[in-house]
Amino acid sequence: MILPRGAIMQTWRVVIRFGGQAAVSALVGRRLLNCLWELTYRCNARCAICPYWRRPSEPALELTADQIREGLGKIHAYGCRLVNFTGGEPTLRSDLEEIISEASRLGIWTSMVTNGSLITRGRLRSLKSAGLDHLLISLDSADPVYHDHHRGIPGSHAKVIEGLRWIGEDFLTGHRTGGIMCAISAGNLDQVPALVELARSLGVHAVFQPYSYNKTGDDSLTPHIGTPQVSTLMLLKRRDSTVLNSRRYLEGWVPDRRSRCSAGKKYFSIDPYGYLHPCVDTPAAGHILRDDIQVIRSDRAANDVATCQGCWYCFRGEADTSLSVGGYLEKVGIGLAVIRRNLARTLRSPSRTRDTA
C-alpha cells in the first residue's frame, strides 16, 4: 500500500525541524524553550485538583486571536519551539484553530490538553487540519463513577472514551501523538495500570503527571509516590509505546531524583490576559505585548522560582529531561517509535491513507 507522498514529507519536515533544533539545544546549550499558554480560565468542569473554574476569565479581557498571533511571533523569535495550549478548557475558544494554525505556520510544535466534553469528531479533524501535533484528553480513572464525580460533569467518562477512540481512528497519523492525560492525585494513584490498559485497548497513548500542592493548596490531594509506584509505571512503559512519558521524567517522580527547576530558563507560561510567568504557579513577571520576553529571567522572577514549593508537571520535568543530551536521545527513540506505530496503523486501515497529513 502506497502512502501519500505529501503526508510522508510533512511528517519528516516536522521531525527534522523540531528534532534538529532540539539537538542544537541539547548539544551546545542554546535553549529551545517550551511555553504553556493558558488561552482561557473558563471551564465547564468542576475539578477538585484545579481552581480555575472558581475564577473564570472574562472573554472580553482575554487576548484576541490577533494579539495571540503577535505574541506567538515574539516567543518564536525568542527561541520557543513548543507551545502547549490549555486552560481552563481551550475548546471554549471558537478561534482555537486559527491560533494553532498560526503557531504551526511559524514552525512551533503544538500541543493541547482538553477535558474532552466539548470535542466532536469534526472539531478534532479541524484541529488536526490546523496543524495540531499532540492532543491529550484528561481522564482521571477507568471507573466512570469516579471520573464523572471528580470532573463534575455527568456522562463525562463516556464522552472522553468516545474522543479517545476518535483520536485513535482520525488523529494518530505521521508524527502525531495523543491520548489520555491523567493527573495523579491521592484518589487515583491505583488507577495507573487500568488507564494504561485502557489506552492500549483504544490504540492511543497515555501520559501521567502528579498533582501539585501549588495548584490548589490542598495537601490532601497529594499522592504519596515512591520507588514502588515508579517501578510499576516503568514496567508498564517497557511493554510497548503506550506510555509516552520519558523514562527520565518518570524517575523524577521520586523527589530526591528531580533536577533543579529551570522555570523561566527552559520553559515559561502565558495566562489568558497575556501576562508572562516563569511557571503557571509563579507571579507574573511582565506582559507578552508590552515587555521583552527576557523579563521571565529577571531577578524578581528568579526569586519567585527559587521560593516555590516545587512541582513535577510534565511541563517542567519533560522539558528538563529533553534538553539534555541523554534526554534528547531518549525523545528521538520515542518519536521514531510513534512514527512506526502510526505507520503500522495506517497500513492496517486503508481508509486512513487518504488522511495521513
C-alpha positions as CSV (number, residue, x, y, z in Angstrom):
1,M,0.0,0.0,0.0
2,I,1.4,3.4,-1.0
3,L,1.0,6.3,1.3
4,P,0.5,9.9,0.0
5,R,3.9,11.4,-0.7
6,G,2.8,14.8,0.7
7,A,1.9,13.2,4.1
8,I,5.3,11.5,4.4
9,M,7.2,14.7,3.5
10,Q,5.2,16.7,6.1
11,T,6.0,14.2,8.8
12,W,9.7,14.3,8.1
13,R,9.7,18.1,7.8
14,V,8.3,18.3,11.3
15,V,10.7,15.7,12.6
16,I,13.8,17.4,11.1
17,R,12.7,20.9,12.0
18,F,11.9,20.3,15.6
19,G,14.4,17.5,16.2
20,G,17.2,19.4,14.7
21,Q,16.5,22.5,16.8
22,A,16.2,20.4,20.0
23,A,19.6,18.7,19.1
24,V,21.3,22.1,18.9
25,S,19.8,23.0,22.3
26,A,20.9,19.8,23.9
27,L,24.4,19.7,22.5
28,V,25.5,23.4,22.7
29,G,23.3,24.7,25.4
30,R,21.2,27.0,23.3
31,R,17.8,26.9,25.0
32,L,14.9,25.7,23.0
33,L,12.0,27.0,25.1
34,N,8.7,25.4,26.0
35,C,5.6,27.6,26.6
36,L,2.4,26.6,28.3
37,W,-0.2,29.1,27.0
38,E,-3.4,29.2,29.0
39,L,-5.9,30.5,26.5
40,T,-8.8,30.9,29.0
41,Y,-9.6,30.3,32.6
42,R,-13.2,29.5,31.6
43,C,-14.2,25.8,32.1
44,N,-17.3,23.7,32.1
45,A,-15.8,21.2,34.6
46,R,-15.6,21.4,38.3
47,C,-12.4,19.5,39.1
48,A,-11.1,19.3,42.6
49,I,-7.5,19.5,41.5
50,C,-7.9,22.8,39.6
51,P,-9.1,26.2,40.9
52,Y,-9.6,28.0,37.6
53,W,-13.3,27.3,37.2
54,R,-13.8,29.2,40.5
55,R,-12.4,32.3,38.9
56,P,-13.1,32.2,35.2
57,S,-11.7,34.8,32.9
58,E,-13.9,37.3,31.2
59,P,-13.9,36.6,27.4
60,A,-13.6,40.4,26.7
61,L,-10.4,40.6,28.7
62,E,-8.7,37.5,27.2
63,L,-6.2,38.1,24.4
64,T,-7.8,38.2,21.0
65,A,-6.6,35.9,18.2
66,D,-4.7,38.9,16.6
67,Q,-3.0,39.6,19.9
68,I,-2.1,36.0,20.3
69,R,-0.7,36.0,16.8
70,E,1.6,38.9,17.8
71,G,2.6,37.1,20.9
72,L,3.4,33.9,19.0
73,G,5.7,35.8,16.8
74,K,7.5,37.2,19.8
75,I,8.1,33.9,21.6
76,H,9.1,32.3,18.3
77,A,11.8,35.0,17.8
78,Y,12.9,34.4,21.4
79,G,13.5,30.7,20.7
80,C,10.3,29.0,21.7
81,R,9.6,25.9,19.6
82,L,6.9,24.1,21.6
83,V,3.6,25.5,22.8
84,N,1.1,23.6,24.9
85,F,-2.3,25.3,24.6
86,T,-4.5,24.7,27.6
87,G,-6.9,26.4,30.0
88,G,-9.4,26.3,31.6
89,E,-11.0,24.5,28.7
90,P,-9.3,25.6,25.4
91,T,-12.1,24.3,23.2
92,L,-14.4,27.0,24.5
93,R,-12.5,29.4,22.2
94,S,-14.0,29.4,18.8
95,D,-10.8,30.8,17.3
96,L,-8.7,27.9,18.6
97,E,-8.0,26.5,15.1
98,E,-6.8,30.0,14.0
99,I,-4.4,30.2,16.9
100,I,-3.0,26.7,16.3
101,S,-2.6,27.4,12.6
102,E,-0.5,30.4,13.2
103,A,1.8,28.6,15.7
104,S,2.2,25.8,13.2
105,R,2.9,28.2,10.4
106,L,5.8,29.6,12.5
107,G,7.3,26.1,12.9
108,I,6.2,25.7,16.6
109,W,5.3,22.2,17.8
110,T,1.7,22.5,19.0
111,S,0.1,20.6,21.9
112,M,-3.3,20.8,23.6
113,V,-5.0,19.4,26.7
114,T,-8.8,19.3,26.9
115,N,-11.3,17.7,29.2
116,G,-12.9,16.3,26.1
117,S,-16.5,17.1,27.0
118,L,-16.9,19.5,24.0
119,I,-14.9,17.6,21.4
120,T,-16.8,16.4,18.3
121,R,-15.3,14.3,15.6
122,G,-15.5,17.3,13.2
123,R,-13.7,19.6,15.7
124,L,-10.9,17.0,16.2
125,R,-10.4,16.9,12.4
126,S,-10.4,20.6,12.1
127,L,-7.7,20.9,14.9
128,K,-5.6,18.3,13.1
129,S,-6.0,20.3,9.8
130,A,-4.9,23.4,11.6
131,G,-1.6,21.7,12.5
132,L,-2.1,20.3,16.0
133,D,0.7,17.8,16.7
134,H,-0.2,16.5,20.1
135,L,-3.7,16.1,21.7
136,L,-4.5,14.8,25.2
137,I,-7.8,14.3,26.9
138,S,-7.9,14.4,30.7
139,L,-9.1,11.1,32.2
140,D,-8.9,10.5,36.0
141,S,-9.9,6.9,36.2
142,A,-11.1,3.9,34.2
143,D,-14.1,3.9,36.6
144,P,-16.8,6.2,35.1
145,V,-18.3,7.0,38.5
146,Y,-15.0,8.3,39.9
147,H,-14.2,10.3,36.8
148,D,-17.6,11.9,36.5
149,H,-17.7,12.8,40.1
150,H,-14.2,14.2,40.1
151,R,-14.8,16.3,37.0
152,G,-18.3,17.4,38.0
153,I,-19.7,16.6,34.5
154,P,-22.3,13.7,34.4
155,G,-21.5,11.4,31.4
156,S,-18.0,12.9,31.0
157,H,-16.3,9.5,31.1
158,A,-18.3,8.2,28.2
159,K,-17.6,11.3,26.2
160,V,-13.9,11.0,26.9
161,I,-13.8,7.4,25.7
162,E,-15.5,8.5,22.5
163,G,-13.0,11.3,22.0
164,L,-10.1,8.9,22.6
165,R,-11.5,6.5,20.1
166,W,-11.6,9.3,17.5
167,I,-8.0,10.2,18.3
168,G,-7.0,6.6,17.6
169,E,-9.0,6.5,14.4
170,D,-8.6,10.0,12.9
171,F,-5.7,11.8,14.6
172,L,-2.7,9.5,15.1
173,T,-1.0,9.6,11.7
174,G,2.5,10.6,10.8
175,H,4.4,12.1,13.7
176,R,1.3,12.9,15.8
177,T,0.7,11.7,19.4
178,G,-2.3,11.8,21.6
179,G,-4.5,10.0,24.1
180,I,-5.0,10.1,27.9
181,M,-3.7,12.7,30.2
182,C,-4.0,11.7,33.8
183,A,-3.2,13.9,36.7
184,I,-2.3,11.6,39.6
185,S,-3.7,12.5,43.0
186,A,-4.2,10.7,46.2
187,G,-7.5,9.3,45.0
188,N,-6.5,7.7,41.7
189,L,-2.9,6.6,42.1
190,D,-4.0,2.9,42.0
191,Q,-5.7,3.6,38.6
192,V,-2.4,3.8,36.6
193,P,-2.3,0.2,35.4
194,A,-6.0,0.3,34.4
195,L,-5.6,3.5,32.5
196,V,-2.5,2.2,30.6
197,E,-4.5,-0.9,29.6
198,L,-7.4,1.3,28.5
199,A,-5.1,3.4,26.3
200,R,-3.6,0.3,24.9
201,S,-7.1,-1.1,24.0
202,L,-8.0,2.1,22.3
203,G,-4.7,2.3,20.4
204,V,-3.8,5.7,21.9
205,H,-1.0,6.9,24.3
206,A,-1.1,7.7,28.0
207,V,0.7,10.5,29.8
208,F,0.8,10.9,33.6
209,Q,1.9,13.7,35.9
210,P,1.5,14.1,39.7
211,Y,-0.9,16.7,41.2
212,S,1.0,19.6,42.9
213,Y,0.0,21.3,46.1
214,N,0.8,24.6,44.4
215,K,-2.3,24.3,42.2
216,T,-5.0,24.4,44.9
217,G,-3.2,24.4,48.3
218,D,-5.0,21.2,49.3
219,D,-2.3,18.8,50.5
220,S,-4.9,16.0,51.0
221,L,-4.9,15.5,47.2
222,T,-1.1,15.0,47.1
223,P,-0.3,11.4,46.0
224,H,2.4,9.5,48.0
225,I,4.6,8.3,45.2
226,G,7.7,6.3,45.9
227,T,10.0,3.8,44.2
228,P,7.4,1.0,44.1
229,Q,4.9,3.2,42.2
230,V,7.5,4.4,39.8
231,S,8.8,0.9,39.2
232,T,5.2,-0.2,38.3
233,L,4.9,2.6,35.7
234,M,8.3,1.9,34.3
235,L,7.4,-1.8,33.8
236,L,4.2,-0.7,32.0
237,K,6.2,1.6,29.8
238,R,8.7,-1.1,28.8
239,R,5.9,-3.3,27.4
240,D,5.2,-1.1,24.4
241,S,4.9,2.6,23.3
242,T,1.6,3.2,25.1
243,V,3.1,5.3,28.0
244,L,4.5,8.4,26.3
245,N,6.3,9.8,29.4
246,S,10.1,9.6,29.1
247,R,12.0,7.2,31.4
248,R,13.9,10.1,32.8
249,Y,10.8,12.0,33.7
250,L,9.3,9.0,35.5
251,E,12.4,8.6,37.5
252,G,11.9,12.2,38.8
253,W,8.6,11.2,40.4
254,V,10.7,10.3,43.4
255,P,11.5,13.7,44.8
256,D,15.2,13.2,45.6
257,R,15.8,12.3,41.9
258,R,14.5,15.5,40.5
259,S,16.6,18.1,38.7
260,R,16.7,21.7,39.7
261,C,13.7,23.7,38.4
262,S,14.5,25.7,35.3
263,A,11.3,27.8,35.1
264,G,12.0,31.0,33.2
265,K,15.0,29.5,31.6
266,K,13.8,26.4,29.7
267,Y,10.1,27.0,30.0
268,F,7.6,29.7,30.8
269,S,3.8,30.3,30.7
270,I,1.4,32.9,29.4
271,D,-2.0,33.4,31.1
272,P,-5.3,34.3,29.3
273,Y,-4.7,38.1,29.8
274,G,-1.2,37.9,28.2
275,Y,0.9,38.0,31.4
276,L,4.2,36.2,31.3
277,H,5.1,33.9,34.1
278,P,8.2,31.7,34.7
279,C,5.8,29.0,35.5
280,V,2.0,28.7,35.9
281,D,2.3,28.7,39.7
282,T,4.5,31.8,40.0
283,P,3.5,35.5,39.8
284,A,3.5,37.5,36.6
285,A,6.8,39.0,35.5
286,G,5.6,41.0,32.6
287,H,3.2,41.1,29.6
288,I,3.6,39.5,26.2
289,L,2.6,42.6,24.3
290,R,4.3,45.2,26.3
291,D,7.5,43.7,27.6
292,D,10.6,41.8,26.3
293,I,10.3,38.1,26.9
294,Q,13.6,38.4,28.9
295,V,11.5,39.5,31.9
296,I,10.9,35.9,32.7
297,R,14.6,35.7,33.6
298,S,14.6,38.8,35.8
299,D,16.0,38.7,39.4
300,R,12.4,39.0,40.8
301,A,11.2,36.2,38.6
302,A,14.2,34.0,39.6
303,N,13.5,34.7,43.2
304,D,9.8,33.6,42.8
305,V,11.0,30.3,41.2
306,A,13.6,29.8,44.0
307,T,11.0,30.2,46.7
308,C,8.4,28.0,45.0
309,Q,7.4,24.8,46.9
310,G,8.1,22.8,43.7
311,C,6.1,20.5,41.4
312,W,6.7,17.8,38.8
313,Y,4.4,18.7,36.0
314,C,5.2,17.3,32.6
315,F,5.6,20.9,31.5
316,R,8.6,21.1,33.9
317,G,10.0,17.6,34.0
318,E,9.8,16.6,30.4
319,A,11.4,19.9,29.3
320,D,14.2,19.4,31.8
321,T,14.9,15.9,30.6
322,S,14.5,16.6,26.8
323,L,17.1,19.4,26.8
324,S,19.9,17.2,28.0
325,V,21.8,15.0,25.5
326,G,20.7,11.8,27.1
327,G,17.1,13.0,27.4
328,Y,17.1,14.2,23.8
329,L,18.3,10.8,22.5
330,E,15.5,9.1,24.5
331,K,13.0,11.5,23.0
332,V,14.3,10.6,19.5
333,G,13.7,7.0,20.3
334,I,10.2,7.7,21.5
335,G,9.5,9.8,18.3
336,L,10.7,7.1,16.0
337,A,8.5,4.5,17.8
338,V,5.5,6.8,17.4
339,I,6.1,7.1,13.7
340,R,6.5,3.4,13.3
341,R,3.3,2.7,15.3
342,N,1.3,5.3,13.3
343,L,2.6,3.9,10.0
344,A,1.6,0.4,11.0
345,R,-1.9,1.6,12.0
346,T,-2.3,3.4,8.7
347,L,-1.2,0.3,6.7
348,R,-3.8,-1.8,8.5
349,S,-6.6,0.7,7.7
350,P,-6.9,1.6,4.0
351,S,-9.3,4.5,4.7
352,R,-6.6,6.2,6.8
353,T,-4.2,6.5,3.9
354,R,-6.4,9.3,2.5
355,D,-5.7,11.5,5.6
356,T,-2.2,10.9,6.9
357,A,-1.1,14.5,6.8
